[in-house]
Amino acid sequence: MKNVAIRLVIFFVAVCVTLLVLEGVVRLLHAHTTLVSVPVQEPASFLQQNHELKYVPAPNFGPFPFRVEHIEYELVSNEFGCFEKPYNGEDPYVLLVGDSFSHHLASLEEKWGSQLEKELGTRVLQCGVSAYSTTQELGFAKRIVSEIGKPPRLIVVGYFLNDFAEEMRNRPASALKEAESPNILSIANAATDDTQKDTLPTLGGTNRFIQTTRWLHEHSFLYRLFRIPLKSTLLNIPYLGDQLLDMGVLQKQATSFDQMLLYEQVAENAALQESWQAHVESMRAFKQFANEQGAELLFVIIPWKFQVYDFFLASEFPDAAERARVIAEPSRLLQEALGQEGIHSLDLLPLFRQQANLEPRKYLSGQEDLFFRFDLHWSPNGQLLAGLLTAEYIKNKALLETQEANAP
């Protein structure tokens, strides 16, 4: 027994020494680069508690160095808390709101809203906030318009297809009829992607594991470099991966097709129908707000990465026809609802697929493809394409022509 204990101690010491040596090697190799020295998590001061919206970005923040995969940029905010340059009273202007796709995760110059501004020749005020739901986006839009003191000509909502699950997560648990749908709550709370978790707000969290990983992010180059491959490896180990997920030690790195499946269950599930109608009501409220401002409203439907590159779902949906149906259902249901409310909508999925390299492979290229390699968000190429396509739609529909107020 004593010999076993000694061997365990020796093994532990050897592992620690090895990790320290590797840490030194990584620091030496990257001494003249910023590959792992630039933060990949927002500082706590970037977000502020807010009673109505839960949190809002701090105004006049930064510049703060930031990185997502190979892209480095400065994290900033203007006087409204938007990832934007200061607003100088431009009129007319376009207000762009949304979640993380419309927040940062790219340089300000490369954001799709900046591309939209160039194409339209009209000021686009980009005020997306990571992990916001449609209801929160509406609340933030009202806040910005109130502070500006004059209405926008057009409101663009960057609608990412996990918003339905986000709205469900924010509803009281009693509002979901678990007896009819025992798995709905678990699906609604499913993690979307580990790299997206890096951008979610952590406001006063006490989870020891989260605190430990944040400390490692700040102090260990080795951890930053191998975090995603290590988690992927651990999750693929039978039994161990499940145990680590149950313990909360790992966040699930998945394509989140569970959230996509919510849409096709709406027609047959009473609990989901109730949740969907509540979600549609938030879109209706957006339309009412736009009408009150005398502004046009456009929902830009942002697809999941695996909807565009559907070969990632081939193991889950081997039949191509079934896969195509499941992938198309969220946009179909959403566009049907938006159309009934008289809201303009642009579905980026078919347009992105036309431009994407759909050759099956294990990983994407953040430099060449429309999405990052690991992160679920757009690469600079995706940002550019989204801006160009949205600008084309706005021009074709003449949405920036002077609108008369529709309010009664």
Sequence and secondary structure as in RCSB ss.txt:
>XXXX:A:sequence
MKNVAIRLVIFFVAVCVTLLVLEGVVRLLHAHTTLVSVPVQEPASFLQQNHELKYVPAPNFGPFPFRVEHIEYEL
VSNEFGCFEKPYNGEDPYVLLVGDSFSHHLASLEEKWGSQLEKELGTRVLQCGVSAYSTTQELGFAKRIVSEIGK
PPRLIVVGYFLNDFAEEMRNRPASALKEAESPNILSIANAATDDTQKDTLPTLGGTNRFIQTTRWLHEHSFLYRL
FRIPLKSTLLNIPYLGDQLLDMGVLQKQATSFDQMLLYEQVAENAALQESWQAHVESMRAFKQFANEQGAELLFV
IIPWKFQVYDFFLASEFPDAAERARVIAEPSRLLQEALGQEGIHSLDLLPLFRQQANLEPRKYLSGQEDLFFRFD
LHWSPNGQLLAGLLTAEYIKNKALLETQEANAP
>XXXX:A:secstr
 HHHHHHHHHHHHHHHHHHHHHHHHHHHHTTT  TTTS  S  GGGEEEETTTEEEE TT   EEEEETTEEEEE
   TTS SS      SSEEEEEESGGGSSSS GGGSHHHHHHHHHTSEEEE   TT  HHHHHHHHHHHHHHHTS
  SEEEEEEETTHHHHHHHHS GGGS TTT TTHHHHHT    HHHHTTS   S   HHHHHHHHHHHH HHHHH
HHHHHHHHHHTSTTHHHHHHHTTSS      HHHHHHHHHGGG HHHHHHHHHHHHHHHHHHHHHHHHT EEEEE
EE  HHHHSGGGGTTT  SHHHHHHHHHHHHHHHHHHHHHTT EEEEHHHHHHHHS     SS  TTTSSB SSS
SSB HHHHHHHHHHHHHHHHHTTTTS       
